[in-house]
Amino acid sequence: MRSVSIRRSLVLLASLVLLAMTVPAVHSAEGGDGWRKEFDDICGKTMAAQSLGTEELGRLVDRCDKLKPQIENLGESERKVYLRRLKMCRDLYRYVLDSKREEAK
């Protein structure tokens, strides 16, 4: 039981490190893109994912799902980069949400 908890913590830590490496430290200076502000807001919470409640995590997953079609309309290289990063954010939130629900059982 304890080894499962340790393994989950290590997987979460590794995911956070990888995600932190892909999210830019400085926000883009381009400004006016609404999708980009939403993306930055959603993925900017990944380092605090473990401390978020299940409702907030569920909302973040939903926001990722709603943002995906907007990113799919971008040019090819931007689309590839941001869809991959959005998927990583979503997957992290989903993993933490599922872990919290499992622990609550």
VENJO-V593020 format. One line per field, one symbol per residue. ss: DSSP state (H for helix, E for strand, L for the rest). phi: phi as a letter, one per 40 degrees, with the letter a starting at -180 (. if undefined). psi: psi as a letter, one per 40 degrees, with the letter a starting at -180 (. if undefined). Layout:
# VENJO-V593020
ss: ???
phi: ???
psi: ???
This chain:
# VENJO-V593020
ss: LHHHHHHHHHHHHHHHHHHHHHLLLLLLLLLLLHHHHHHHHHHLLHHHHHHLLHHHHHHHHHHHHHHHHHHHLLLHHHHHHHHHHHHHHHHHHHHHHHHHHHHHL
phi: .ccccccccccccccccccccccccbccccgcccccccdcccccbccbdccccccccccccccccccdcccccccdccdcccccccccccccccccccccccccc
psi: ddddddddddddddddddddddhidhiiedcehdddddddddeeedeeddeiiddddddddddddddddddeeiidddddddddddddddddddddddddddde.
